[in-house]
Amino acid sequence: MKKVISIAIALIILISLVSLGKQEFTIIGKWKGQEKGSTVTYMEFDEEGYVSMRRNDEVMGGKDFKIKGEAFSMFYTTDFEKNPPQLDVTVTRKSTGAQRKMFGVIKIVNNNNIIISLTERIRPENFDGPEAISFKRQ
């Protein structure tokens, strides 16, 4: 009986160590992107599903932001089961509920480097277009 308990404990420890070695990717956090050219873009994804973007002095997004005095919110959804993983960003006008959606794909280089390709009309199929931006986790 002691031998069975010892083997069970050893297996639990081994499984725990193996799962600690694997880091699941999360997009949550602040990312700094360099567009083709010289423009720097920051994106911040939070745990509640909101995303904000900053390019030069222009900031938009998050749970509550204003454009010309009108309130909006911007949230994101991801699907890492797809290949390549998908990212959708939705801007909602709070007064009417009207939404505008952007469709994207993510290339995960590693846990701290990604490439996002995001467009308004159709989901990009690759990362070759001018809308593809490389991001580094901050």
DRENDRENTOR-861362 format. One record per atom (N, C-alpha, C): atom name; y, z, x. Coordinates in nm, 2 decimals, decimal comma, always signed. Each point is the difference from the previous one (the first is absolute). Layout:
% DRENDRENTOR-861362
{atomo CA Y Y Z Z X X}
...
% end
This chain:
% DRENDRENTOR-861362
{atomo N Y -0,12 Z +0,00 X +0,08}
{atomo CA Y +0,12 Z +0,00 X -0,08}
{atomo C Y +0,13 Z +0,00 X +0,09}
{atomo N Y -0,01 Z +0,08 X +0,10}
{atomo CA Y +0,12 Z +0,00 X +0,09}
{atomo C Y +0,02 Z -0,13 X +0,07}
{atomo N Y -0,11 Z -0,07 X +0,02}
{atomo CA Y +0,01 Z -0,13 X +0,07}
{atomo C Y +0,07 Z -0,10 X -0,10}
{atomo N Y -0,03 Z +0,00 X -0,13}
{atomo CA Y +0,06 Z -0,09 X -0,10}
{atomo C Y +0,15 Z +0,04 X -0,01}
{atomo N Y +0,03 Z +0,12 X -0,01}
{atomo CA Y +0,14 Z +0,04 X -0,01}
{atomo C Y +0,08 Z -0,04 X +0,13}
{atomo N Y -0,06 Z +0,01 X +0,11}
{atomo CA Y +0,07 Z -0,04 X +0,13}
{atomo C Y +0,02 Z -0,15 X +0,00}
{atomo N Y -0,10 Z -0,08 X -0,05}
{atomo CA Y +0,01 Z -0,14 X +0,00}
{atomo C Y +0,11 Z -0,04 X -0,10}
{atomo N Y +0,01 Z +0,06 X -0,12}
{atomo CA Y +0,10 Z -0,02 X -0,10}
{atomo C Y +0,14 Z +0,02 X +0,05}
{atomo N Y +0,02 Z +0,12 X +0,07}
{atomo CA Y +0,13 Z +0,03 X +0,06}
{atomo C Y +0,03 Z -0,10 X +0,11}
{atomo N Y -0,09 Z -0,04 X +0,08}
{atomo CA Y +0,03 Z -0,10 X +0,10}
{atomo C Y +0,04 Z -0,14 X -0,06}
{atomo N Y -0,07 Z -0,04 X -0,11}
{atomo CA Y +0,04 Z -0,12 X -0,07}
{atomo C Y +0,14 Z +0,01 X -0,06}
{atomo N Y +0,03 Z +0,11 X -0,06}
{atomo CA Y +0,14 Z +0,02 X -0,06}
{atomo C Y +0,10 Z -0,01 X +0,11}
{atomo N Y -0,02 Z +0,06 X +0,12}
{atomo CA Y +0,10 Z +0,00 X +0,11}
{atomo C Y +0,01 Z -0,14 X +0,05}
{atomo N Y -0,11 Z -0,07 X +0,01}
{atomo CA Y +0,00 Z -0,14 X +0,05}
{atomo C Y +0,08 Z -0,09 X -0,09}
{atomo N Y -0,03 Z +0,01 X -0,13}
{atomo CA Y +0,07 Z -0,08 X -0,10}
{atomo C Y +0,15 Z +0,03 X +0,00}
{atomo N Y +0,03 Z +0,13 X +0,01}
{atomo CA Y +0,14 Z +0,03 X +0,01}
{atomo C Y +0,07 Z -0,06 X +0,12}
{atomo N Y -0,06 Z +0,00 X +0,12}
{atomo CA Y +0,06 Z -0,05 X +0,12}
{atomo C Y +0,01 Z -0,15 X -0,01}
{atomo N Y -0,09 Z -0,07 X -0,06}
{atomo CA Y +0,00 Z -0,15 X -0,02}
{atomo C Y +0,12 Z -0,03 X -0,09}
{atomo N Y +0,01 Z +0,07 X -0,11}
{atomo CA Y +0,11 Z -0,03 X -0,10}
{atomo C Y +0,14 Z +0,03 X +0,06}
{atomo N Y +0,01 Z +0,10 X +0,09}
{atomo CA Y +0,12 Z +0,03 X +0,06}
{atomo C Y +0,05 Z -0,11 X +0,10}
{atomo N Y -0,10 Z -0,07 X +0,06}
{atomo CA Y +0,03 Z -0,11 X +0,09}
{atomo C Y +0,06 Z -0,12 X -0,07}
{atomo N Y -0,03 Z -0,01 X -0,13}
{atomo CA Y +0,05 Z -0,12 X -0,08}
{atomo C Y +0,13 Z +0,04 X -0,06}
{atomo N Y +0,10 Z -0,09 X +0,03}
{atomo CA Y +0,13 Z +0,03 X -0,06}
{atomo C Y +0,02 Z -0,11 X -0,11}
{atomo N Y +0,01 Z +0,04 X -0,12}
{atomo CA Y +0,03 Z -0,09 X -0,11}
{atomo C Y +0,15 Z -0,05 X +0,01}
{atomo N Y +0,02 Z -0,12 X -0,02}
{atomo CA Y +0,14 Z -0,05 X +0,00}
{atomo C Y +0,07 Z +0,04 X -0,12}
{atomo N Y +0,13 Z +0,04 X +0,02}
{atomo CA Y +0,09 Z +0,03 X -0,11}
{atomo C Y +0,13 Z -0,06 X +0,03}
{atomo N Y +0,06 Z -0,06 X -0,10}
{atomo CA Y +0,13 Z -0,07 X +0,02}
{atomo C Y +0,11 Z +0,10 X -0,02}
{atomo N Y -0,03 Z +0,12 X -0,05}
{atomo CA Y +0,11 Z +0,10 X -0,02}
{atomo C Y +0,06 Z +0,04 X +0,13}
{atomo N Y +0,14 Z +0,00 X -0,01}
{atomo CA Y +0,08 Z +0,03 X +0,12}
{atomo C Y +0,11 Z -0,10 X +0,02}
{atomo N Y +0,07 Z +0,01 X +0,11}
{atomo CA Y +0,12 Z -0,08 X +0,03}
{atomo C Y -0,05 Z -0,10 X +0,11}
{atomo N Y +0,04 Z -0,13 X -0,03}
{atomo CA Y -0,03 Z -0,11 X +0,08}
{atomo C Y +0,12 Z -0,08 X +0,05}
{atomo N Y +0,00 Z -0,04 X +0,12}
{atomo CA Y +0,12 Z -0,08 X +0,05}
{atomo C Y -0,06 Z -0,14 X +0,03}
{atomo N Y +0,07 Z -0,10 X -0,06}
{atomo CA Y -0,04 Z -0,14 X +0,01}
{atomo C Y +0,10 Z -0,08 X +0,08}
{atomo N Y -0,05 Z -0,10 X +0,07}
{atomo CA Y +0,08 Z -0,10 X +0,07}
{atomo C Y -0,02 Z -0,13 X -0,06}
{atomo N Y +0,10 Z -0,06 X -0,07}
{atomo CA Y -0,02 Z -0,13 X -0,06}
{atomo C Y +0,01 Z -0,10 X +0,11}
{atomo N Y -0,05 Z -0,12 X -0,03}
{atomo CA Y +0,02 Z -0,11 X +0,09}
{atomo C Y +0,15 Z -0,02 X +0,02}
{atomo N Y +0,05 Z +0,00 X +0,12}
{atomo CA Y +0,15 Z +0,01 X +0,02}
{atomo C Y +0,03 Z +0,14 X +0,05}
{atomo N Y +0,10 Z +0,06 X -0,05}
{atomo CA Y +0,04 Z +0,13 X +0,05}
{atomo C Y +0,01 Z +0,11 X -0,10}
{atomo N Y -0,02 Z -0,03 X -0,13}
{atomo CA Y +0,03 Z +0,09 X -0,11}
{atomo C Y -0,11 Z +0,11 X +0,00}
{atomo N Y +0,04 Z +0,13 X +0,00}
{atomo CA Y -0,09 Z +0,11 X -0,01}
{atomo C Y -0,01 Z +0,05 X -0,15}
{atomo N Y -0,12 Z +0,02 X -0,04}
{atomo CA Y -0,02 Z +0,04 X -0,14}
{atomo C Y -0,08 Z +0,13 X +0,00}
{atomo N Y +0,04 Z +0,10 X -0,07}
{atomo CA Y -0,08 Z +0,12 X -0,01}
{atomo C Y -0,06 Z +0,01 X -0,14}
{atomo N Y -0,12 Z +0,04 X -0,01}
{atomo CA Y -0,07 Z +0,02 X -0,13}
{atomo C Y -0,06 Z +0,14 X +0,00}
{atomo N Y +0,02 Z +0,08 X -0,11}
{atomo CA Y -0,06 Z +0,13 X -0,01}
{atomo C Y -0,08 Z +0,01 X -0,12}
{atomo N Y -0,13 Z +0,03 X +0,01}
{atomo CA Y -0,09 Z +0,01 X -0,11}
{atomo C Y -0,03 Z +0,15 X -0,02}
{atomo N Y +0,02 Z +0,05 X -0,12}
{atomo CA Y -0,02 Z +0,14 X -0,02}
{atomo C Y -0,13 Z +0,02 X -0,08}
{atomo N Y -0,04 Z +0,13 X -0,01}
{atomo CA Y -0,13 Z +0,04 X -0,07}
{atomo C Y +0,00 Z -0,02 X -0,15}
{atomo N Y +0,12 Z -0,01 X -0,06}
{atomo CA Y +0,01 Z -0,02 X -0,14}
{atomo C Y +0,00 Z -0,14 X -0,04}
{atomo N Y +0,00 Z -0,09 X +0,09}
{atomo CA Y -0,01 Z -0,15 X -0,03}
{atomo C Y +0,13 Z -0,07 X +0,01}
{atomo N Y +0,11 Z +0,07 X +0,05}
{atomo CA Y +0,13 Z -0,06 X +0,01}
{atomo C Y +0,02 Z -0,06 X +0,14}
{atomo N Y +0,07 Z -0,11 X +0,01}
{atomo CA Y +0,03 Z -0,06 X +0,12}
{atomo C Y +0,15 Z -0,02 X +0,01}
{atomo N Y +0,06 Z +0,01 X +0,12}
{atomo CA Y +0,14 Z -0,03 X +0,02}
{atomo C Y +0,00 Z -0,09 X +0,13}
{atomo N Y +0,11 Z -0,08 X +0,00}
{atomo CA Y +0,02 Z -0,10 X +0,11}
{atomo C Y +0,14 Z +0,01 X +0,04}
{atomo N Y +0,02 Z -0,01 X +0,14}
{atomo CA Y +0,13 Z -0,01 X +0,06}
{atomo C Y +0,01 Z -0,11 X +0,09}
{atomo N Y +0,10 Z -0,09 X -0,02}
{atomo CA Y +0,02 Z -0,11 X +0,09}
{atomo C Y +0,15 Z +0,00 X +0,03}
{atomo N Y +0,04 Z +0,01 X +0,13}
{atomo CA Y +0,14 Z +0,02 X +0,04}
{atomo C Y +0,05 Z +0,12 X -0,07}
{atomo N Y +0,11 Z -0,01 X -0,08}
{atomo CA Y +0,06 Z +0,11 X -0,07}
{atomo C Y -0,04 Z +0,01 X -0,15}
{atomo N Y -0,09 Z -0,10 X -0,04}
{atomo CA Y -0,04 Z -0,01 X -0,14}
{atomo C Y -0,13 Z +0,09 X -0,02}
{atomo N Y +0,01 Z +0,09 X -0,09}
{atomo CA Y -0,11 Z +0,09 X -0,03}
{atomo C Y -0,04 Z -0,02 X -0,15}
{atomo N Y -0,12 Z -0,02 X -0,03}
{atomo CA Y -0,04 Z +0,00 X -0,14}
{atomo C Y -0,15 Z +0,05 X -0,01}
{atomo N Y -0,02 Z +0,05 X -0,12}
{atomo CA Y -0,14 Z +0,04 X -0,03}
{atomo C Y -0,01 Z +0,15 X -0,02}
{atomo N Y -0,12 Z +0,04 X -0,02}
{atomo CA Y -0,03 Z +0,14 X -0,02}
{atomo C Y +0,00 Z +0,03 X -0,15}
{atomo N Y +0,00 Z +0,13 X -0,03}
{atomo CA Y -0,01 Z +0,04 X -0,14}
{atomo C Y +0,12 Z -0,03 X -0,08}
{atomo N Y +0,12 Z +0,01 X +0,06}
{atomo CA Y +0,12 Z -0,03 X -0,07}
{atomo C Y +0,11 Z -0,05 X +0,10}
{atomo N Y +0,04 Z -0,13 X -0,03}
{atomo CA Y +0,11 Z -0,05 X +0,08}
{atomo C Y +0,08 Z -0,09 X -0,09}
{atomo N Y +0,12 Z -0,03 X +0,05}
{atomo CA Y +0,09 Z -0,08 X -0,09}
{atomo C Y +0,04 Z -0,13 X +0,06}
{atomo N Y +0,02 Z -0,10 X -0,08}
{atomo CA Y +0,05 Z -0,13 X +0,03}
{atomo C Y +0,11 Z -0,03 X -0,10}
{atomo N Y +0,13 Z -0,01 X +0,06}
{atomo CA Y +0,11 Z -0,02 X -0,09}
{atomo C Y +0,01 Z +0,10 X -0,11}
{atomo N Y -0,03 Z +0,13 X +0,03}
{atomo CA Y +0,01 Z +0,11 X -0,09}
{atomo C Y -0,11 Z +0,01 X -0,10}
{atomo N Y -0,10 Z -0,08 X +0,01}
{atomo CA Y -0,11 Z +0,00 X -0,09}
{atomo C Y -0,13 Z +0,06 X +0,07}
{atomo N Y -0,07 Z +0,09 X -0,07}
{atomo CA Y -0,11 Z +0,07 X +0,06}
{atomo C Y -0,13 Z -0,08 X +0,00}
{atomo N Y -0,07 Z +0,00 X +0,11}
{atomo CA Y -0,13 Z -0,06 X +0,02}
{atomo C Y -0,09 Z +0,09 X +0,07}
{atomo N Y -0,13 Z -0,04 X +0,00}
{atomo CA Y -0,10 Z +0,07 X +0,09}
{atomo C Y -0,09 Z -0,11 X +0,06}
{atomo N Y -0,06 Z +0,03 X +0,11}
{atomo CA Y -0,09 Z -0,10 X +0,06}
{atomo C Y -0,13 Z +0,07 X +0,05}
{atomo N Y -0,11 Z -0,05 X -0,05}
{atomo CA Y -0,13 Z +0,06 X +0,03}
{atomo C Y -0,09 Z -0,10 X +0,06}
{atomo N Y -0,11 Z +0,04 X +0,05}
{atomo CA Y -0,10 Z -0,09 X +0,06}
{atomo C Y -0,14 Z +0,04 X -0,04}
{atomo N Y -0,09 Z -0,10 X +0,01}
{atomo CA Y -0,14 Z +0,02 X -0,02}
{atomo C Y -0,07 Z -0,07 X +0,11}
{atomo N Y -0,11 Z +0,05 X +0,04}
{atomo CA Y -0,08 Z -0,07 X +0,10}
{atomo C Y -0,15 Z -0,01 X -0,05}
{atomo N Y -0,07 Z -0,10 X +0,06}
{atomo CA Y -0,14 Z -0,02 X -0,03}
{atomo C Y -0,06 Z -0,04 X +0,13}
{atomo N Y -0,06 Z +0,11 X +0,07}
{atomo CA Y -0,07 Z -0,02 X +0,13}
{atomo C Y -0,14 Z -0,06 X -0,01}
{atomo N Y -0,05 Z -0,01 X -0,13}
{atomo CA Y -0,13 Z -0,06 X -0,02}
{atomo C Y +0,01 Z -0,16 X +0,02}
{atomo N Y +0,11 Z -0,05 X -0,02}
{atomo CA Y +0,02 Z -0,15 X +0,01}
{atomo C Y +0,01 Z -0,04 X +0,15}
{atomo N Y -0,03 Z -0,12 X +0,03}
{atomo CA Y +0,01 Z -0,05 X +0,13}
{atomo C Y +0,09 Z -0,13 X +0,00}
{atomo N Y +0,12 Z +0,01 X +0,06}
{atomo CA Y +0,06 Z +0,11 X +0,06}
{atomo C Y +0,05 Z +0,10 X -0,10}
{atomo N Y +0,02 Z +0,12 X +0,04}
{atomo CA Y +0,05 Z +0,10 X -0,10}
{atomo C Y +0,13 Z -0,04 X -0,06}
{atomo N Y +0,02 Z +0,04 X -0,13}
{atomo CA Y +0,12 Z -0,05 X -0,07}
{atomo C Y +0,10 Z +0,12 X -0,02}
{atomo N Y +0,13 Z -0,04 X +0,00}
{atomo CA Y +0,11 Z +0,09 X -0,03}
{atomo C Y +0,09 Z -0,07 X -0,10}
{atomo N Y +0,03 Z +0,08 X -0,11}
{atomo CA Y +0,09 Z -0,05 X -0,10}
{atomo C Y +0,12 Z +0,10 X -0,01}
{atomo N Y +0,12 Z -0,06 X +0,00}
{atomo CA Y +0,12 Z +0,09 X -0,01}
{atomo C Y +0,07 Z -0,04 X -0,13}
{atomo N Y +0,03 Z +0,10 X -0,09}
{atomo CA Y +0,06 Z -0,02 X -0,13}
{atomo C Y +0,13 Z +0,07 X -0,01}
{atomo N Y +0,11 Z -0,07 X -0,03}
{atomo CA Y +0,13 Z +0,05 X -0,02}
{atomo C Y +0,02 Z +0,01 X -0,16}
{atomo N Y +0,03 Z +0,12 X -0,04}
{atomo CA Y +0,02 Z +0,02 X -0,15}
{atomo C Y +0,14 Z +0,04 X -0,03}
{atomo N Y +0,06 Z -0,07 X -0,09}
{atomo CA Y +0,14 Z +0,03 X -0,05}
{atomo C Y -0,03 Z +0,12 X -0,11}
{atomo N Y +0,06 Z +0,11 X +0,03}
{atomo CA Y -0,03 Z +0,12 X -0,08}
{atomo C Y +0,06 Z -0,01 X -0,14}
{atomo N Y +0,11 Z -0,07 X -0,02}
{atomo CA Y +0,06 Z -0,01 X -0,13}
{atomo C Y -0,08 Z -0,08 X -0,10}
{atomo N Y -0,07 Z -0,10 X +0,05}
{atomo CA Y -0,08 Z -0,09 X -0,09}
{atomo C Y -0,15 Z +0,00 X +0,03}
{atomo N Y -0,04 Z +0,05 X +0,11}
{atomo CA Y -0,14 Z -0,01 X +0,04}
{atomo C Y -0,04 Z -0,13 X +0,05}
{atomo N Y +0,09 Z -0,10 X +0,01}
{atomo CA Y -0,03 Z -0,13 X +0,06}
{atomo C Y -0,04 Z +0,02 X +0,14}
{atomo N Y -0,10 Z -0,09 X +0,04}
{atomo CA Y -0,06 Z +0,01 X +0,13}
{atomo C Y +0,00 Z -0,13 X +0,08}
{atomo N Y +0,01 Z +0,01 X +0,13}
{atomo CA Y -0,01 Z -0,11 X +0,08}
{atomo C Y -0,10 Z +0,03 X +0,11}
{atomo N Y -0,10 Z -0,08 X +0,02}
{atomo CA Y -0,11 Z +0,03 X +0,09}
{atomo C Y +0,00 Z -0,09 X +0,12}
{atomo N Y -0,04 Z +0,06 X +0,12}
{atomo CA Y -0,02 Z -0,08 X +0,12}
{atomo C Y -0,15 Z +0,02 X +0,04}
{atomo N Y -0,06 Z -0,11 X +0,04}
{atomo CA Y -0,14 Z +0,00 X +0,03}
{atomo C Y -0,02 Z -0,01 X +0,15}
{atomo N Y -0,09 Z +0,08 X +0,06}
{atomo CA Y -0,02 Z -0,01 X +0,14}
{atomo C Y -0,14 Z +0,02 X +0,05}
{atomo N Y -0,02 Z -0,02 X +0,13}
{atomo CA Y -0,12 Z +0,03 X +0,07}
{atomo C Y +0,03 Z +0,08 X +0,12}
{atomo N Y -0,10 Z +0,08 X +0,05}
{atomo CA Y +0,02 Z +0,08 X +0,12}
{atomo C Y -0,11 Z -0,03 X +0,10}
{atomo N Y +0,04 Z -0,01 X +0,12}
{atomo CA Y -0,09 Z -0,02 X +0,11}
{atomo C Y +0,01 Z +0,13 X +0,08}
{atomo N Y -0,11 Z +0,08 X +0,00}
{atomo CA Y -0,01 Z +0,12 X +0,08}
{atomo C Y -0,04 Z -0,02 X +0,14}
{atomo N Y +0,09 Z +0,01 X +0,09}
{atomo CA Y -0,03 Z -0,02 X +0,14}
{atomo C Y -0,07 Z +0,12 X +0,06}
{atomo N Y +0,06 Z +0,12 X -0,03}
{atomo CA Y -0,06 Z +0,13 X +0,03}
{atomo C Y +0,07 Z +0,10 X -0,09}
{atomo N Y -0,02 Z +0,12 X +0,01}
{atomo CA Y +0,06 Z +0,10 X -0,09}
{atomo C Y +0,15 Z +0,01 X +0,01}
{atomo N Y +0,06 Z -0,05 X +0,11}
{atomo CA Y +0,14 Z +0,01 X +0,02}
{atomo C Y +0,07 Z -0,13 X +0,00}
{atomo N Y -0,07 Z -0,11 X -0,02}
{atomo CA Y +0,06 Z -0,14 X +0,01}
{atomo C Y -0,06 Z -0,08 X -0,11}
{atomo N Y +0,09 Z -0,06 X -0,09}
{atomo CA Y -0,04 Z -0,09 X -0,10}
{atomo C Y +0,09 Z -0,12 X -0,01}
{atomo N Y -0,04 Z -0,10 X -0,07}
{atomo CA Y +0,08 Z -0,12 X -0,03}
{atomo C Y +0,00 Z -0,01 X -0,15}
{atomo N Y +0,12 Z -0,01 X -0,06}
{atomo CA Y +0,01 Z -0,01 X -0,15}
{atomo C Y +0,06 Z -0,14 X -0,03}
{atomo N Y -0,06 Z -0,07 X -0,09}
{atomo CA Y +0,06 Z -0,13 X -0,05}
{atomo C Y +0,02 Z +0,02 X -0,15}
{atomo N Y +0,12 Z -0,01 X -0,04}
{atomo CA Y +0,04 Z +0,04 X -0,14}
{atomo C Y +0,09 Z -0,11 X -0,05}
{atomo N Y -0,03 Z -0,05 X -0,12}
{atomo CA Y +0,08 Z -0,10 X -0,07}
{atomo C Y +0,02 Z +0,03 X -0,14}
{atomo N Y +0,09 Z -0,07 X -0,07}
{atomo CA Y +0,03 Z +0,03 X -0,14}
{atomo C Y -0,09 Z -0,09 X -0,10}
{atomo N Y -0,04 Z -0,11 X +0,04}
{atomo CA Y -0,07 Z -0,09 X -0,10}
{atomo C Y -0,15 Z +0,01 X +0,00}
{atomo N Y -0,06 Z -0,02 X +0,12}
{atomo CA Y -0,14 Z +0,00 X +0,01}
{atomo C Y -0,05 Z +0,08 X +0,12}
{atomo N Y -0,12 Z +0,05 X +0,00}
{atomo CA Y -0,05 Z +0,08 X +0,10}
{atomo C Y -0,03 Z -0,09 X +0,13}
{atomo N Y +0,06 Z +0,04 X +0,11}
{atomo CA Y -0,03 Z -0,08 X +0,12}
{atomo C Y -0,15 Z +0,00 X +0,03}
{atomo N Y -0,05 Z -0,10 X +0,07}
{atomo CA Y -0,14 Z -0,01 X +0,03}
{atomo C Y -0,02 Z +0,04 X +0,15}
{atomo N Y +0,11 Z +0,00 X +0,08}
{atomo CA Y -0,02 Z +0,03 X +0,14}
{atomo C Y +0,13 Z +0,06 X +0,05}
{atomo N Y +0,01 Z +0,01 X +0,13}
{atomo CA Y +0,12 Z +0,07 X +0,07}
{atomo C Y +0,08 Z -0,10 X +0,09}
{atomo N Y -0,01 Z -0,13 X -0,04}
{atomo CA Y +0,07 Z -0,10 X +0,08}
{atomo C Y +0,14 Z -0,03 X -0,04}
{atomo N Y +0,03 Z +0,04 X -0,12}
{atomo CA Y +0,13 Z -0,04 X -0,06}
{atomo C Y +0,12 Z +0,08 X +0,05}
{atomo N Y +0,12 Z -0,04 X -0,03}
{atomo CA Y +0,12 Z +0,08 X +0,05}
{atomo C Y +0,01 Z +0,13 X -0,06}
{atomo N Y -0,07 Z +0,03 X -0,11}
{atomo CA Y +0,01 Z +0,13 X -0,07}
{atomo C Y -0,08 Z +0,10 X +0,06}
{atomo N Y -0,09 Z -0,03 X +0,10}
{atomo CA Y -0,09 Z +0,09 X +0,07}
{atomo C Y +0,09 Z +0,09 X +0,10}
{atomo N Y -0,01 Z +0,13 X -0,01}
{atomo CA Y +0,07 Z +0,09 X +0,08}
{atomo C Y -0,10 Z +0,10 X +0,07}
{atomo N Y +0,01 Z +0,02 X +0,13}
{atomo CA Y -0,08 Z +0,09 X +0,07}
{atomo C Y +0,07 Z +0,14 X -0,01}
{atomo N Y -0,08 Z +0,10 X -0,04}
{atomo CA Y +0,05 Z +0,14 X -0,01}
{atomo C Y -0,07 Z +0,09 X +0,09}
{atomo N Y +0,07 Z +0,10 X +0,05}
{atomo CA Y -0,05 Z +0,11 X +0,08}
{atomo C Y +0,03 Z +0,13 X -0,06}
{atomo N Y -0,10 Z +0,09 X -0,01}
{atomo CA Y +0,02 Z +0,13 X -0,06}
{atomo C Y +0,09 Z +0,08 X +0,08}
{atomo N Y +0,10 Z +0,07 X -0,07}
{atomo CA Y +0,10 Z +0,08 X +0,07}
{atomo C Y -0,05 Z +0,15 X +0,00}
% end
